[in-house]
Structure formats: structure tokens, C-alpha cells
Amino acid sequence: MLRLRSCVLTHLHPAASPLHRLLSAAASPSSAFAVEQYLVDTYGLTRAQALKASTRLSHVKSPTNPDTVLAYLAGFGLSSADIAALVDKDPEFLCAGVERTLAPTVVELGDLGLSHSEIACLVSLAPAKIRRRSVVSRTQYYLSFFGSSESFLQVIKRCPRLLSADLENAVKPNVAFLQGCGLGACDISKTCLARPRMLVTNPERLKAMVANAESLGVPRGSGMFRLLLRGGGLLSEENFTARMENLKNTFRWSDTELITAVSKNPMVLKRSKETLESSSKLLISEIGLEPAYIARRPSMLNYSLEGQVRPRYHVLKFLKGNGLLDRDRDYYSAFKVTEKVFVEKYICPHNKVAPHLVEDYAAACRGEVPTNFRFA
């Protein structure tokens, strides 16, 4: 055991003093075990991290089990940085039984089809959950639900809580409710991939989300219904109403225009108040677009204001002002195209008469909008 610990310590801290390692490994079993110092010396935790972690390890009187866990993690392929982060996140992981819990759990996860590296990733993402054997049955359910280990790990990274959620009394009833709303299994998994907390949210809150969608005239089971669940997901009825009212006031929309905009672009409900105010100021006050025009084309609210909308507006303003572009040319058609298409359509054709247009547009994209775009 002493030799094993020495080897592992060498692997994790190759720059550490050999004498220091020898003295640490040879400490008398009868001497008091200083867990805080152990965490600093062995895992490289900062003094503050070790102090915080040690309060959850006050019952540990010997390095024997932590050393065994350390050796298991190192042998499993986790780096010293990974292990330090894991211990900082879940100090009690060092108290887990390797033979009793960790090793059998890893074997069963492998039997479900997870690769060695995927299991290592799962251990790093949710160490506290891996200490419970029930993680296997939940992993099995979610692998089937999301359809792949890649999607499963993506979801767990965003919502580790799923691995401790009550499948029978929380997750499955919510899935059944969504199925009752006309969503198929694939639709539900894709929606929950974007909003994983939807699986464990309070059933009454889930019903409120559906009611919010229906209040906009969006039929259950439709593609827009799915988008609205993703965009307004987990908003309480009060929060939903407040955001709708803010949108209406910010863009000077009528009730009909508000419903049109949100039903076409539900993700606008996730935009911050400050971002929406900046969009309104640029689109309505500066560019001069009508509120109704924006309501019919709400996807423009997803575009980067400073990196896309404002620079392109300055190009169109320059071209229109100098007779190089029809004054009635639609702004939205210029805002929505890819960068490549925009340059080919609005920049390149004018290289000879406006040779500085490329340079001025590049400056505008960097936030350095020239006072006037130049002809020569």
C-alpha cells in the first residue's frame, strides 16, 4: 500500500520532493492524520480548497481509503488536474469503496455501452452520483431516451441532477405528459436535449409552460409548440407574462404583433432586457424599421447587433446614399444572409467605385465604425 501510494504520488506530482514523499508515505499509523495537509500535498488543492473539503472529511482518520481511490482514479486515466477538480467538487468521493461500489459500477456502465473515456468523463461530471449504484439504472434509461452516449453526456454536463432524479415519480410522468401533448419520443428527447431540466421540473410548472404556449395560439404537438417549450422552457407563468409585457413595450408592439413575433421566434423570450433594449434602439430608433416589420421578421433579434446588424446597416446606408443600391432594398434580406453571401452581393460588386468599402466594412465589424464610409 505504501509503495502504491508513493507511485501514485509520483505520477500526480513529479516535481514533488522525493524526501517529502518518502516521509509522507512512511508516517506512523499512530500519528494523527492531518486531512487538510493531505489534500494539499497529495492532490494539489489550494489551502482554501483543502480547508473547505476537510470539513466533509473530518471522520477520515487514515489515508488508506483515499489512497485506494486515488490509485483507482489515476489508473482509470484521469489526470492530476481532473482528480483535483473531482476532489474539490466532491471530497466525499475519497470515502467511496472501490471494490464495493466504484469498480462494480464502472463495470456495469461499460456493459451499457459506455467507453472507458466516456465513463471517465461521467465520473468527472458527476462524482457524487457515481458513488451511488442507482446511477446505472438511470444511465440505462437516459441512454435509451436520448439515443446516444454523446447526447447523454452532453445533457449530464448541463444537468447532473438527472442522475439522482426519481425516474418513476418525476421523469417518466413528465415524459408521459409531453406525449399526451402530442409530442413523439424523438420530439421529446430533442426538446429535453436543449432543456434537460424539463425532465425533472415540477409537473404543475410543466403544465403552466404548455398553457403559455396555448395562450399564444400555438397548437400542441406542432413544430412551433416544441420551439416554444425550448424558448420559454421553465419560465413560470408570472415570469412568462413579465417577459411578454417587456417585449411588447420595448418594441412598441400590439398584442397581435407580440403573439406573431413570439410564435415565430420563441427564443426571443430568453433574451435579456438589456439586449432587447439595445436591439430596439438600433432597429427602430437608428435604422428606422417599423415595429410591425420587426414582428413579422423576429429572427433578426437573434443576430449579433455589433458584429452583424450594425456593420451591414452602414454598408447599405452608404450604398443607398450614393445611388449604388435601390433605396427600397430590404434590410432584413441583407441581415439574414451568411457573411460570404453578404460580401459577394453587397461589397464585391462595388470594389472599383468604392475601393475602401471592404476596409471600412471590416472596421465596422470590429466595432470601429467610420464616421463616413469612403468612396476614394
C-alpha positions as CSV (number, residue, x, y, z in Angstrom):
1,M,0.0,0.0,0.0
2,L,2.8,2.4,0.9
3,R,4.6,1.6,-2.3
4,L,1.4,2.1,-4.3
5,R,0.8,5.4,-2.8
6,S,4.3,6.5,-3.5
7,C,3.9,5.5,-7.1
8,V,0.7,7.4,-7.5
9,L,2.0,10.5,-5.8
10,T,5.0,10.4,-8.2
11,H,2.6,10.2,-11.1
12,L,0.5,13.1,-9.9
13,H,3.3,15.4,-8.6
14,P,6.5,14.5,-10.4
15,A,8.1,17.7,-9.2
16,A,7.5,17.0,-5.5
17,S,10.5,16.3,-3.3
18,P,11.4,12.5,-3.1
19,L,12.2,13.0,0.6
20,H,8.8,14.7,1.2
21,R,7.0,11.8,-0.5
22,L,9.0,9.2,1.5
23,L,8.3,10.9,4.8
24,S,4.6,11.3,3.9
25,A,4.3,7.6,2.9
26,A,6.2,6.4,6.0
27,A,4.2,8.4,8.5
28,S,3.5,6.4,11.6
29,P,-0.1,4.9,11.6
30,S,-0.4,6.1,15.2
31,S,0.2,9.7,14.3
32,A,-2.8,12.0,13.8
33,F,-4.0,12.1,10.2
34,A,-4.0,15.8,9.1
35,V,-6.6,15.6,6.3
36,E,-6.2,19.2,5.3
37,Q,-2.5,18.9,4.7
38,Y,-3.0,15.6,3.0
39,L,-5.3,17.2,0.4
40,V,-2.8,19.9,-0.3
41,D,0.2,17.6,-0.6
42,T,-1.5,14.7,-2.4
43,Y,-4.0,16.4,-4.7
44,G,-2.5,19.8,-5.1
45,L,-5.6,21.6,-3.7
46,T,-5.1,25.2,-2.6
47,R,-5.1,25.8,1.2
48,A,-8.6,27.4,0.9
49,Q,-10.0,24.4,-1.1
50,A,-8.4,21.9,1.3
51,L,-9.8,23.7,4.3
52,K,-13.3,23.6,2.9
53,A,-13.1,20.0,1.8
54,S,-11.6,18.9,5.1
55,T,-14.9,19.8,6.9
56,R,-16.6,17.0,5.0
57,L,-13.8,14.5,5.7
58,S,-13.4,15.1,9.5
59,H,-14.3,11.5,10.1
60,V,-11.4,10.2,8.0
61,K,-8.6,9.1,10.3
62,S,-6.3,7.4,7.8
63,P,-5.2,7.9,4.2
64,T,-5.8,4.2,3.4
65,N,-9.1,4.5,1.6
66,P,-8.4,7.9,0.0
67,D,-5.1,6.4,-1.4
68,T,-7.0,3.4,-2.8
69,V,-9.5,5.8,-4.5
70,L,-6.6,7.9,-5.8
71,A,-4.9,4.9,-7.2
72,Y,-8.1,3.7,-8.9
73,L,-8.8,7.1,-10.5
74,A,-5.2,7.5,-11.7
75,G,-5.2,4.0,-13.1
76,F,-8.5,4.8,-14.8
77,G,-6.8,7.6,-16.8
78,L,-7.9,10.7,-15.0
79,S,-5.2,13.4,-15.0
80,S,-3.9,15.0,-11.8
81,A,-5.9,18.1,-12.7
82,D,-9.1,16.0,-13.2
83,I,-8.6,14.3,-9.9
84,A,-8.0,17.6,-8.1
85,A,-11.2,19.1,-9.6
86,L,-13.1,16.0,-8.7
87,V,-12.0,16.1,-5.0
88,D,-12.7,19.8,-4.8
89,K,-16.2,19.2,-6.2
90,D,-17.0,16.1,-4.1
91,P,-14.5,15.5,-1.3
92,E,-16.5,12.5,0.0
93,F,-15.7,10.7,-3.2
94,L,-12.4,9.7,-1.3
95,C,-14.6,7.7,1.1
96,A,-16.2,5.6,-1.6
97,G,-15.5,1.9,-1.6
98,V,-13.5,0.9,-4.7
99,E,-14.3,-2.8,-4.6
100,R,-17.8,-2.4,-3.1
101,T,-19.1,0.5,-5.2
102,L,-16.8,2.2,-7.8
103,A,-15.4,-0.8,-9.6
104,P,-18.7,-2.7,-9.9
105,T,-20.5,0.5,-11.1
106,V,-17.8,1.1,-13.7
107,V,-18.2,-2.5,-15.0
108,E,-22.0,-2.1,-15.3
109,L,-21.7,1.2,-17.0
110,G,-19.3,-0.4,-19.5
111,D,-21.9,-3.2,-20.0
112,L,-24.3,-0.4,-21.1
113,G,-22.0,0.5,-23.9
114,L,-20.1,3.4,-22.4
115,S,-16.5,3.5,-23.4
116,H,-13.6,3.8,-21.0
117,S,-13.2,7.6,-21.8
118,E,-16.9,8.2,-21.6
119,I,-17.1,6.7,-18.1
120,A,-14.1,8.8,-17.0
121,C,-15.9,11.8,-18.4
122,L,-19.1,10.8,-16.4
123,V,-17.0,10.4,-13.2
124,S,-15.6,13.9,-13.7
125,L,-19.0,15.5,-14.4
126,A,-21.0,13.9,-11.6
127,P,-18.7,12.2,-9.0
128,A,-21.3,12.4,-6.2
129,K,-23.8,10.5,-8.5
130,I,-21.2,7.8,-9.4
131,R,-20.9,6.9,-5.7
132,R,-24.4,5.5,-5.8
133,R,-25.2,2.2,-7.6
134,S,-28.5,3.6,-8.7
135,V,-26.6,5.6,-11.3
136,V,-26.5,2.5,-13.5
137,S,-30.3,2.2,-13.9
138,R,-30.7,5.9,-14.6
139,T,-27.9,5.9,-17.1
140,Q,-29.6,3.0,-18.9
141,Y,-32.8,4.9,-19.1
142,Y,-31.2,8.1,-20.4
143,L,-29.1,6.3,-23.0
144,S,-32.2,4.9,-24.4
145,F,-34.1,8.2,-24.1
146,F,-31.5,10.4,-25.8
147,G,-30.4,7.8,-28.2
148,S,-26.6,8.0,-27.9
149,S,-23.9,8.3,-25.3
150,E,-22.7,11.6,-26.8
151,S,-26.1,13.2,-26.3
152,F,-26.4,11.6,-22.8
153,L,-23.1,13.1,-21.7
154,Q,-24.0,16.5,-23.2
155,V,-27.2,16.5,-21.1
156,I,-25.4,15.4,-17.9
157,K,-22.9,18.2,-18.4
158,R,-25.7,20.7,-18.3
159,C,-27.9,19.0,-15.7
160,P,-26.0,16.4,-13.5
161,R,-29.1,16.4,-11.3
162,L,-30.7,13.9,-13.8
163,L,-28.6,11.1,-12.4
164,S,-30.2,11.4,-9.0
165,A,-33.7,12.2,-10.2
166,D,-36.6,9.9,-9.4
167,L,-37.4,8.2,-12.6
168,E,-40.7,6.7,-11.6
169,N,-42.2,9.7,-9.8
170,A,-40.7,12.6,-11.7
171,V,-39.0,11.9,-15.0
172,K,-41.4,9.3,-16.6
173,P,-44.6,11.2,-15.6
174,N,-43.2,14.3,-17.2
175,V,-42.4,12.4,-20.4
176,A,-45.9,10.9,-20.4
177,F,-47.4,14.3,-20.0
178,L,-45.4,15.6,-23.0
179,Q,-46.5,12.6,-25.0
180,G,-50.1,13.5,-24.1
181,C,-49.4,16.9,-25.7
182,G,-48.9,15.2,-29.0
183,L,-45.1,15.0,-28.9
184,G,-43.4,11.8,-30.1
185,A,-40.5,10.2,-28.4
186,C,-37.9,11.8,-30.8
187,D,-39.5,15.2,-30.4
188,I,-39.4,15.0,-26.6
189,S,-35.8,13.8,-26.5
190,K,-34.7,16.7,-28.8
191,T,-36.6,19.2,-26.7
192,C,-35.1,17.9,-23.5
193,L,-31.7,17.8,-25.0
194,A,-32.0,21.6,-25.2
195,R,-33.8,21.9,-21.9
196,P,-32.9,18.9,-19.8
197,R,-34.3,20.4,-16.6
198,M,-37.7,20.0,-18.2
199,L,-37.5,16.3,-17.3
200,V,-37.3,17.0,-13.5
201,T,-39.3,20.1,-13.3
202,N,-42.5,20.3,-11.1
203,P,-45.4,18.8,-13.1
204,E,-47.5,21.9,-12.4
205,R,-44.8,24.1,-13.8
206,L,-44.7,21.9,-16.9
207,K,-48.4,22.3,-17.3
208,A,-48.0,26.1,-17.0
209,M,-45.4,26.0,-19.8
210,V,-47.9,24.3,-22.1
211,A,-50.6,26.8,-21.1
212,N,-48.2,29.6,-22.0
213,A,-47.8,28.1,-25.5
214,E,-51.5,27.7,-25.9
215,S,-52.1,31.3,-24.9
216,L,-50.2,32.3,-28.0
217,G,-52.5,30.2,-30.2
218,V,-49.8,27.6,-30.8
219,P,-51.4,24.1,-31.1
220,R,-50.0,21.2,-29.1
221,G,-47.7,18.9,-30.9
222,S,-46.7,21.4,-33.6
223,G,-43.2,22.3,-34.5
224,M,-43.7,25.8,-33.1
225,F,-45.0,24.2,-29.9
226,R,-41.7,22.4,-29.5
227,L,-39.7,25.6,-30.2
228,L,-41.8,27.5,-27.7
229,L,-41.1,24.9,-25.0
230,R,-37.4,25.3,-25.7
231,G,-37.5,29.0,-25.8
232,G,-39.8,29.6,-22.9
233,G,-38.9,26.5,-21.1
234,L,-39.0,26.6,-17.3
235,L,-40.4,30.1,-17.2
236,S,-43.1,30.4,-14.5
237,E,-46.4,31.9,-15.6
238,E,-45.5,35.1,-13.8
239,N,-42.1,35.3,-15.5
240,F,-43.6,34.5,-18.8
241,T,-46.1,37.3,-18.5
242,A,-43.5,39.7,-17.4
243,R,-41.2,38.9,-20.4
244,M,-44.1,39.2,-22.8
245,E,-45.0,42.6,-21.4
246,N,-41.4,43.7,-21.6
247,L,-41.2,42.6,-25.3
248,K,-44.4,44.4,-26.1
249,N,-43.3,47.7,-24.5
250,T,-39.7,47.5,-25.8
251,F,-40.7,47.1,-29.5
252,R,-44.0,49.0,-29.3
253,W,-45.9,46.0,-30.5
254,S,-49.7,45.5,-30.4
255,D,-51.0,42.3,-28.8
256,T,-51.3,40.7,-32.2
257,E,-47.8,41.7,-33.2
258,L,-46.4,40.4,-30.0
259,I,-48.0,37.0,-30.5
260,T,-46.8,36.9,-34.1
261,A,-43.2,37.6,-33.1
262,V,-43.0,35.2,-30.2
263,S,-44.8,32.4,-32.1
264,K,-42.3,32.8,-34.9
265,N,-39.2,33.1,-32.7
266,P,-39.8,31.7,-29.2
267,M,-36.1,32.0,-28.3
268,V,-36.6,35.8,-28.0
269,L,-38.1,35.1,-24.6
270,K,-34.6,34.1,-23.4
271,R,-33.0,37.4,-24.4
272,S,-32.1,39.7,-21.6
273,K,-33.9,43.0,-21.1
274,E,-30.7,44.9,-21.8
275,T,-30.1,43.1,-25.1
276,L,-33.7,43.7,-26.2
277,E,-33.4,47.4,-25.4
278,S,-30.3,47.6,-27.5
279,S,-32.0,45.9,-30.4
280,S,-34.9,48.2,-30.2
281,K,-32.7,51.3,-30.1
282,L,-30.7,50.2,-33.2
283,L,-33.5,48.7,-35.3
284,I,-36.3,51.2,-34.5
285,S,-34.6,54.4,-33.4
286,E,-31.5,54.4,-35.5
287,I,-32.3,52.3,-38.6
288,G,-36.0,53.4,-38.7
289,L,-37.7,50.0,-39.0
290,E,-41.3,49.8,-38.2
291,P,-42.3,47.7,-35.1
292,A,-44.7,45.6,-37.3
293,Y,-41.9,44.9,-39.8
294,I,-39.7,43.5,-36.9
295,A,-42.7,41.5,-35.5
296,R,-43.0,39.7,-38.9
297,R,-39.3,39.0,-39.0
298,P,-38.3,38.4,-35.3
299,S,-35.4,36.2,-36.2
300,M,-33.4,39.4,-36.7
301,L,-33.4,39.7,-32.9
302,N,-31.2,36.7,-32.8
303,Y,-28.4,38.3,-34.8
304,S,-25.4,40.0,-33.3
305,L,-26.0,43.7,-33.2
306,E,-22.4,44.9,-33.3
307,G,-20.9,42.1,-35.3
308,Q,-23.6,41.7,-38.0
309,V,-26.6,44.1,-38.0
310,R,-24.9,47.5,-37.4
311,P,-22.0,46.9,-39.9
312,R,-24.3,45.7,-42.6
313,Y,-26.7,48.6,-42.0
314,H,-23.8,51.1,-42.5
315,V,-22.9,49.4,-45.8
316,L,-26.5,49.5,-47.1
317,K,-26.8,53.1,-45.9
318,F,-23.6,54.0,-47.8
319,L,-24.7,52.2,-51.0
320,K,-28.2,53.7,-50.9
321,G,-26.9,57.2,-50.2
322,N,-24.6,57.1,-53.2
323,G,-27.0,55.6,-55.6
324,L,-25.3,52.2,-55.7
325,L,-28.3,50.4,-54.3
326,D,-32.1,50.8,-54.7
327,R,-33.4,52.8,-51.7
328,D,-36.2,50.3,-51.3
329,R,-33.8,47.3,-50.9
330,D,-35.0,45.3,-47.9
331,Y,-32.7,45.5,-44.8
332,Y,-33.7,42.1,-43.5
333,S,-32.6,40.3,-46.7
334,A,-29.1,41.8,-46.1
335,F,-29.1,41.0,-42.3
336,K,-30.0,37.3,-42.6
337,V,-27.6,36.1,-45.3
338,T,-24.2,34.5,-44.4
339,E,-21.1,36.6,-44.3
340,K,-19.8,35.1,-47.5
341,V,-23.1,35.9,-49.4
342,F,-23.3,39.4,-48.0
343,V,-19.7,40.2,-49.1
344,E,-20.3,38.8,-52.6
345,K,-23.6,40.6,-53.0
346,Y,-23.0,43.9,-51.4
347,I,-19.3,44.5,-51.2
348,C,-17.5,42.9,-54.2
349,P,-19.7,44.5,-57.0
350,H,-18.6,47.9,-55.8
351,N,-14.8,47.4,-55.5
352,K,-14.0,49.7,-58.4
353,V,-16.2,52.7,-57.5
354,A,-15.7,52.3,-53.7
355,P,-12.3,50.6,-53.2
356,H,-12.3,51.3,-49.4
357,L,-15.7,49.6,-48.8
358,V,-14.0,46.3,-47.9
359,E,-11.7,48.0,-45.4
360,D,-14.5,50.2,-43.9
361,Y,-16.8,47.2,-43.5
362,A,-14.1,45.2,-41.8
363,A,-13.5,48.1,-39.4
364,A,-17.2,48.3,-38.7
365,C,-17.3,44.5,-37.9
366,R,-14.6,45.2,-35.4
367,G,-16.7,47.9,-33.8
368,E,-14.7,50.7,-35.3
369,V,-17.5,52.2,-37.4
370,P,-16.1,55.0,-39.5
371,T,-17.8,58.4,-39.4
372,N,-18.3,58.1,-43.1
373,F,-17.7,55.2,-45.5
374,R,-15.3,56.4,-48.2
375,F,-15.5,56.5,-51.9
376,A,-11.8,57.1,-52.6
